[in-house]
Amino acid sequence: MLLVLSFFLIGYCIRAAVLYAAWLQKPVELICSATNGFASVLPQLSGNDSVRGFTRMKTADLAQDERRLTVTKVSASFLTDCYGIPESAHVIWVNEAAFAEMAGVSSQSSVQFRSTLDGKPFACEIIRTALLPEGDPYAVLAVSESELHDASELLICLRDQNTAAITSLGLRIRNPEQLITAKHEQEMLIVRIRLGILSAVLSFLAASANYRFSCCL
């Protein structure tokens, strides 16, 4: 029985290690600002292999009656480069949580919506997609580059959890909670792997001792 448990725990460790490897490759989005603007930063981001995509960004309030949703305005190229979302006009792409807030529980993947965006009448289609990060409600709207030219924040999508590409450019990260959450996930995965290895070793040693003891009887 102990030997079976040992093999089970070894399998658990392997699975946890695979999850950790996948976590290391998980894209991360960071909202950044720069004291002296982005003019000198953008060319360096374009040539950085760690950066999947970037865009100037703004936020807007989508409202219909009592329902409210913060929408992130980004460039169409950012959605395509980072998430494979095609360019489309008057379409707000949302994750599961955001779709539930605006459309309620529904089996539909999209809804036509008449509302206001920052207080102005706005008609659009809201499409639910699994391509966007899950968790908190997240909604994005592709707008023209000219509409974003005076934005004070930059949204950067990294290919993995290594943020050195950002900090080396002197950018200030405006959503550090993203890094705190990622750090917590990393620590939990490492603890699971270590505990799994320790438990597997102890179970194997106990199984070996039990086998030697039974042979002596």
Buried (B, 14 or more C-beta within 10 A) or exposed (E): EBBEBBEBBBEBBEEBBEBBEEBEEEBBBBBBBBEEEBEEBBEEBEEBEBBBBBBBBBBBEBBEEEEEBEBBBBBBBBBBBBBEBEEBEEBBBBBBBBBBBBBEEEEEEBBEBEBEBEEEEBEBBBBBBEEBBEEEBBBBBBBEEEEBEEBEBBBBBBBBBEBEBBEEBEBEBBBEEBBEEBEEBBEEBEEBBEBBBEBBEBBBEBBEEEEEEEEEE
